[in-house]
């Protein structure tokens, strides 16, 4: 089965980028980032601990705050979502044949 996401390894969750790069680079705490984005600290915590996906709303907030736009965040989340589904349902998807 041809995979749409990365073949070898699980794509990086966008929360890992926030946890490992954004917060340290800006010297912010989770609470400070949450305040800047207008969301709860719990929301940020769940994202950086990879228990919650980055939604389009959050992608817009992060993109505006970081100055890199929402697409980076949405693309990272989409790559992860596709990879996880492809691995979770590989047998099911393998039964689907390409039309003529």
N, C-alpha and C positions, 0 to 999 in steps of 0.2 A: 504494500500500500504506500503510495506516495504521500508524504507528509507535507502539510502546508506551513508548519512551523519548523523550528530547528529540529534536525534529525537526531543528533547525538545527545544533547543535554537539555534539561529543563530550562526554558527561558527565565530570565531574572524577573522576579516580581517587582513591580514599580515601587513597592514599599521598601524593598531592600536598597534601592537607589536613594530614597529619602533618608533611610536610617544610616547608611554607610557613607553617603556623599553630601547630600544637601544639608542635613542638620549639623554635621561637624564643620563643613565649610563655612556655614553662616553663623556658627556658634549659637544655635538656637536649641531650646528644649522643645519637647513635644507640645507642651502647653503654649509656648510662645508661637510656634508654627500654627497651632490650632486657632489661636487668637487672630493671627495675621490673615488666616484663610476664612475666618468666620464660621468655624465648625467646632465641634466638641473635641476635647482632648482624647476622649474615648475613640472617636472616629479615627484620629491620627494614629493612636496606639494600635488599633486593630489593623490599619493599613500597613504600618511599619513592621508589625509582627506577622504579616502575610495571612491574616485571618479575614480580611475584607478586600474586595477588589477595588480598583480605582474606577469610579463611575464617570460618565461624561461630565457631570457637574463638578466632581473633584478634579478631573483633568483640566477643566477650564480654570478652576481656582489655582491649581498648581502651575499651569502654563502661564497664567497672568503673573503670579508671584515670582516664578523663576525666570520669566522673560523668554521662555522657549516654546510657548504655545501649547495647546492641548494635545496635538497629534502625537508627540513623543510618548506621553503618558498613556494615551489610548492604544497606540501601537504596541507598547510593551504589554499592556494588559491583554490585548487581543492575541498576541503571540503566545502568551502563557495559557490563556483559556483554550485556544485551539490545541496546543500541545497536550494539555491535560485531558481534554476530551478524546483526542486521537489515541492516547494511551489507555484511557479508561474503557473505551468502547471499540478497541481495535478489531476484535472479532466481528462485532456487529457491522462496522463500516466495511470490513473486508468482504462481506457478503454482497455488497452493492456493486453491480457491474455497470460499466460505462455503456450508455446507449449507443446503438449502431455507430 
